[in-house]
Amino acid sequence: MTGQDRCEIGNASRTELVDIRTGNWSQDLLGVFGIPAACLFEIVPSPASAAG
């Protein structure tokens, strides 16, 4: 365990709050729902995509 809060992109996308063009949390959607970005995990690539 790394001790860091991270979320794999596939799991993060299930929230429907991810901008699929950038792979980051959508600031527009977070604003609509009043969710502070600071309370969300860092999004990281899936192990399959990192293996290349």
N, C-alpha and C positions, 0 to 999 in steps of 0.2 A: 504494500500500500504506500502511496506517495504522500498522503496527508493533505493533498490538494483536492479541492472540489472541482471535478470535471464531469462532463457529460459527452458521450459519444454522439456524433452528428445524427445517426439514425434514431437514437432515442430522443434527442432534443427535437428533431423534426416532428415527432408525434405530438408535441405540444401545439403545433401549428403556429408557433410564435417565431419560427426561424425564417429568415429571408433566404430562400433557396438559391438565389443568385450569388450571395456573399458567403453563406454558411455561418452567418452570425445571427444573433437575436435581432429581430426587426424592431428598430426604434419606433416606427410608426405604430405597430401593433402593441408594443409595450405601453405606449402612450394612450392608446385607445382603452386598454384594460387597466390602466393605472398601476402597472407592475414596474417597480424600480429594477433597472438592469443589474444593480449591485447585488440583488438578492438571488440572482441566477448563477448557475454553474458556468464555468468556461466551457465552450464547445470545442471538442478536439476531433480529429479525423478518426474514422473507424479503423481498427487494426488491419482490415483487409485492404483498404485504400492506402494505408501507410506502407504496406509491404511491397506495393508497386507491382 
